[in-house]
Amino acid sequence: MKAMYLDVASLHRPEISKLRSEFASVESNMATKMTLGEEAAAAAPVSPNKMEKEGTKKKPVAIEDKFHSLFIDPAINKMNENMKDTFKQLDDLTKQMEKEREERWKTRHVKGRQDIPGPLEGSGQKIEDIISLIEDLIMYEDEERKEKKAMASPDHLDDVAHVSMMAQGLGAYISTLDSNHLQKLSTRILSDTTLWLSRLFRFTDTSAYYHTDDREGLIRLCRLVLHNKYEKYGTEGFNALYTKPPVIYISSASRAGLGQHICFQLGLPLSSLCTVPCNTVFGSQHTMDIASLGRLIKDDIASSKVPLLLVANAGTPLAGHSDNLSRLRELCDEFKIWLHVEGDNLAALPLGSPPSSVLAAKKANSITLTPSVWLGLPAVPAVTLYKVSDPATALAAGLCSTQIHEKLSALPLWVTLQFMGHKGVIKKVKHAADLSLHMAQKLNSMSTIHLNDAPKQDNEIVISGSFREVLGQTIKLFVQEDVVSTVVVFRYDEDKGKPGADKAPYASEGENVKPDVALQKVYDSLNRWLFDKLQQDVPQVKIDLIETDNDGVCLRFSPLQSVAYKATSSDDVNQFIESLEKYVIQLNNTIKSRESFQKEVEVRDSLSIVEAVHFGGLGAVQYIPELWQSRLEDLPDNGKTEIDALNSDLLSRLQSSEDGHLFSLQRKVNDTVCVGVGVLSANIEIEELVDLIHTLGKEVEDSSKFLETMAEIIRKGIDAANEELKRENESKMIEEGVLRQIPWVGSFVNWWSPMPKEAGVKGRSLNLSSGELESTEPTYKYHMQIQQDSPVSSPTKTTPVANDLKENPADPGTGDNDGEMTTEKAPETEGTVITVSTSNATNTSTTESELSATEESGKTGGISQTEIGVEAMEDKVPVLNHVAPTEG
């Protein structure tokens, strides 16, 4: 049966079923034959002779039936049962194989590859779980720990922002429409939006390119100009540029990395980029020097280069100043250069009377608009308006939107412009301009706040033509409402009203005053401190920290870029000015006290004024021990480590004082630690402040010297005590004899002839005041510590440490415990004692000593005392390892 089971088990399910059916058919045939035979025998006639024969054969038939019932039938029944068990096992095996096959299929097809991320496995997640995950990502900076809360909701979203976001979802729905209808709809939306923008921003008869990256439009324009300048550029590619390479001109006040990005995207070398310097004598220091630009263009033409494109600014990124667009237009017309203008001041073009410096932008070949920033429209693309006569070149440059989804990107603008209208656009721009004007007026009234004012125009106003034209131009000149720049850049600096005070570099009015570099760094650090404080106090007014080559560190307020999401109002500006005035008073007090602070530090030894990296305030000081004062120029590493540790300890003590908020950890240029004294928040006596620093520094230095001296004395005392105890152990072994050193024999000898108690080795005590070793024999005699040349003092209360060390168990190899660690008694006289005691020891060698001592000072009548217990660590040789503090 076992062999049959193995053979059948190896079959597949169809074969098992076939075998089972054959077995059933054979069994049924056998049963049918047996039934038919019995019926035939019963139906046949029986003769008398046969009946006699049957009568004579009844006995053998009974024996055969009995044989069948005893042997054949049980075997057949047993075989039937075994077959049923076998088929049952085969069914179970088949089911198990099917289950394993399904699991393998799920592993291979349902779960997929092993590199599929967890959130994507299976049939997806519930939308509730996904929304909850998004909420956590918005609410917290760390999703798992959820400790720091980032923000609960955006600062401010008005109705226009909500309409813009609704339009973006609507665009996704529209993209599912029929392609023919969708093509007509997207073309209508694109053409309407382009027409409205060109009319609104006074840039008529133009085409538009919508892009998410505000630099992408400029890159496509460069390709357009390359196709116009080089006839074979479309067929030969960069080979057409080899003989006469192109040049792109960009201002040094433009966005950082803009020129490099253009060259990288176009595949041009960096030699094709020409950076034009800004004005140094006349005009703003943030606008392009036109005379230098003219010379650069002529030099490039003489070098067989092709001037390609000029990027001008109508509002520089940092200061918001506009280049002289009229002069630049004339220069570009002379040398046939494409003029592209960008900047936030272009937002003033929809106004009824835009400033002349911005109105000249409509003469450019192309402009880039960012309505998402100016109007507060989330995720709305930027727009590049350009004038081109040949649409084929625009198509080759990629400026024409051919894909439907690119055309539908104009849908949010199409909806929001209709929702706002012309007055809504003007309202937002005017509100930003009013806030900047309000801020500039408030800041201008503060003597120590210097404004980086807009420059005076160096071009003359020319009025010419007929009488009617002259009259119209004159009236327009007088009624024109010029709008100031929406960017206010200011800086805390020296008092400009102070007699004899140096003015800031940008307020020199043409005189190049060379400022003190060290003082400039101080004011830069103070402006960084001021920026942090103002951001914390008035978060509704968004300011940025900028750094320029000419002005240093400044603060910039650009409401056009932030007012849409911050909802900044005039009240917020007033609150900002109040906080600024409060901090300016603190800064003024700090600047006035700097000189006296430096004088007070200089007259005290071990203190010196140092220059900390990016630190502003009263000043940075460093405490230098006397050992390293003469070696500061060539300070070794261990000296730096010691100075850092000392100043760090000094800082921790200063921060625990009443004025601890003034002090902070700073570092010098050589990376050593110093103590920074910050901005004075109240009237503080400078002399008392310096005295506090000096006193605590002395305490730290003295404590470090005391610990070093104490450690050296203890180390020498332990070495001397170990040497003396070693000698006494050797002499003790000689006196005791050899028999006492043998195991078992020594015990019997000690029992038979015990050693006198006074014969044990006594410990040593180290007087830390004198540094001398003394015997502990008086301690064992009187059971208390006795100072030499002093009367015996009354015992004091025992300490917990002394109670733990009171008894020292006897050595198993000795017959008695003759020595013990006694309870420590505090002497009333001045002194510090290390007590060394030990049991009777039989071993003689000392292998290692470990020191673990702590100090507890108890003031008894103005006397500081320290007691350190000593016991054997190895081979019963006494070493210092525990402290027994005394109580007065």
Secondary structure by P-SEA (a helix, b strand, c coil): caaaaaaaaaccaaaaaaaaaaaaaaaaaaaaaaaaaaaaaaaccccaaaaaaaaaaaaaaaaaaaaaacccaaaaaaaaaaaaaaaaaaaaaaaaaaaaaaaaaaacccccccccccccccccccaaaaaaaaaaaaacccccccccccccccccccaaaaaaaaaaaaaaaaaaccaaaaaaaaaaaaaaaaaaaaaaaccccbbbbbbcccaaaaaaaaaaaaaaaccccccccccccccbbbbbbbbcccccaaaaaaaaaaccccccbbbbbccccccccccccaaaaaaaaaaaaaacccccbbbbbccccccccccaaaaaaaaaaaabbbbbbbcccccccccccccccccccccccccccccccccccccbbbbbbbbbccaaaaaaaccccccccccccaaaaaaaaaaccaaaaaaaaaaaaaaaaaaaaaaaacccccccccccccbbbbbbccaaaaaaaaaaaaacccccccbbbbbbccccccccccccccccccccccccaaaaaaaaaaaaaaaaaaaaccccbbbbbbbccccccbbbbbcccccccccccaaaaaaaaaaaaaaaaaaaaaaaaaaaaaaaaaacccbbbbbcccccccbbbbbbccccccccccccaaaaaaaaaaaaaaaaaaaaccccccbbbbbcccbbbbbbbccccccccaaaaaaaaaaaaaaaaaaaaaaaaaaaaaaaaaaaaaaaaaaaaaaaaaaaccccccaaaaaaaaaaccccccccbbbbbbcccccbbbbccccccccccccccccccccccccaaaaaacccccccccccccccccbbbbbcccbbbbbbbbcccccccccbbbbbbbbbbbbcccbbbbbbbbbbccccbbbbcccccccc
